[in-house]
Amino acid sequence: MSDRRKVIAVIGNKKIEEGGIRYRLAYETGKILVDNGFRVQTGGLDGVMRAVMQGARDSKNYREGDTVAIIPSFDVTTANEYADIVIPTGIDMMRNALVANADAVVGVGGGAGTLCEYAFAWSLKRLIIAYKNSGGWSEKLAGTRLDDTVRYADIDPKEDRVFSVTEPEEMIKILKEKIEHYDIRHTGIK
């Protein structure tokens, strides 16, 4: 077994209200992920991406390298101030596939870009968890299957879905219980 810490992508709105539910869920998600030994990956900009990285930085277990920003441009200065590692892709919104190719994906709210990341995460066979109380695509997709694909032979297709949660404690419980079952890496369309 590898000692590599798992990386969890958190996806969602690029603009959020600082005192709102999306901010709270994103911030607490980042904090609890790092508290539990995970790293956090986002698109590296503002909104949910910034809040989750801020929460990660505020974890008692935070260490440099725990926040990874995969930004759409080549301009590293566009990454939020909580990003430790900035990967400037220069591929604009197409970088959403890179964000979604983490060990698991957690969604907070989200618009069209987030929907794209959900679709990539599903196709890449990632464990996906969505906050059903955060609005946007996360609320719409929580508890559903994105299509009828059998992604894993050893997971009942009725059980393979976007897992629905309302609080970070539920998210971390599902993550710990299920992440080892979602271990296949995409090797190309066959």
Sequence and secondary structure as in RCSB ss.txt:
>XXXX:A:sequence
MSDRRKVIAVIGNKKIEEGGIRYRLAYETGKILVDNGFRVQTGGLDGVMRAVMQGARDSKNYREGDTVAIIPSFD
VTTANEYADIVIPTGIDMMRNALVANADAVVGVGGGAGTLCEYAFAWSLKRLIIAYKNSGGWSEKLAGTRLDDTV
RYADIDPKEDRVFSVTEPEEMIKILKEKIEHYDIRHTGIK
>XXXX:A:secstr
      EEEEEE SS  TTSHHHHHHHHHHHHHHHTT EEEE  SSTHHHHHHHHHHTSTT  TT EEEEESSS 
GGGS TT SEEEE   GGGGHHHHH SSEEEEES  HHHHHHHHHHHHTT EEEEETTS HHHHHHTT  SSS  
  TTS TTT S EEESSHHHHHHHHHHHGGG         
